């Protein structure tokens, strides 16, 4: 009597989850339009003051750079240290 090694049980085929429905270009367009409308400011001017927080020892070196940036960008710089 010869002993045979048991055969492994046959495997069931893998079951894949159904794919979600593809997003249409119309959905992307509507989402982009909604985001653009939500992000617009209606007649409110952008603030023209930039507040910069820095260490006290860096106040003088940064002041020169901030002044030239403020002049070029037409922004008022408020420096706090």
C-alpha positions in Angstrom: 0.0 0.0 0.0 1.5 3.3 -1.1 0.5 6.6 0.6 -0.3 9.4 -1.7 0.0 13.0 -0.6 -3.3 14.7 -0.4 -4.1 17.1 -3.2 -4.9 20.7 -2.2 -8.6 21.6 -2.5 -9.3 23.5 -5.7 -9.4 27.3 -5.2 -12.5 29.3 -6.0 -12.0 32.0 -8.6 -11.3 35.5 -7.1 -14.3 37.7 -6.8 -13.6 41.3 -7.6 -15.6 44.2 -6.3 -17.6 46.0 -9.0 -16.0 49.1 -10.3 -17.6 52.5 -9.5 -19.3 54.3 -12.3 -16.9 56.5 -14.2 -17.1 60.2 -13.5 -18.3 62.1 -16.5 -16.7 65.3 -17.8 -19.9 67.1 -17.0 -19.5 66.2 -13.3 -15.9 67.5 -13.3 -17.0 70.7 -15.0 -19.8 71.3 -12.5 -17.5 70.7 -9.6 -14.9 73.1 -11.0 -17.5 75.8 -11.7 -18.9 75.4 -8.1 -15.4 75.7 -6.6 -14.7 78.8 -8.7 -17.9 80.5 -7.7 -17.3 79.7 -4.0 -13.8 81.1 -4.1 -14.6 84.4 -5.7 -14.9 87.6 -3.7 -17.7 89.8 -4.7 -16.5 93.3 -4.9 -14.3 93.1 -1.8 -10.8 94.4 -2.3 -7.9 92.2 -1.3 -6.3 93.2 2.0 -3.1 95.1 1.3 -1.3 94.5 4.6 1.1 91.7 5.2 2.0 90.8 8.8 5.4 89.2 9.2 6.3 87.6 12.5 10.0 87.1 13.1 12.6 86.9 15.9 13.8 90.2 17.3 17.4 89.6 16.2 16.2 89.3 12.6 14.2 92.6 12.6 16.7 94.9 11.0 17.9 92.5 8.2 14.4 91.6 7.3 13.1 95.1 7.4 15.2 96.1 4.4 14.0 93.1 2.4 10.4 93.6 3.5 10.5 97.3 2.5 11.7 96.5 -1.0 9.1 93.7 -1.4 6.3 96.0 -0.1 7.2 98.7 -2.7 7.4 96.2 -5.5 4.1 94.4 -4.6 2.2 97.5 -3.5 1.6 96.0 0.0 1.9 97.5 3.4 4.2 95.5 5.7 3.5 95.1 9.4 6.5 93.5 11.2 6.1 92.0 14.6 8.9 90.4 16.6 
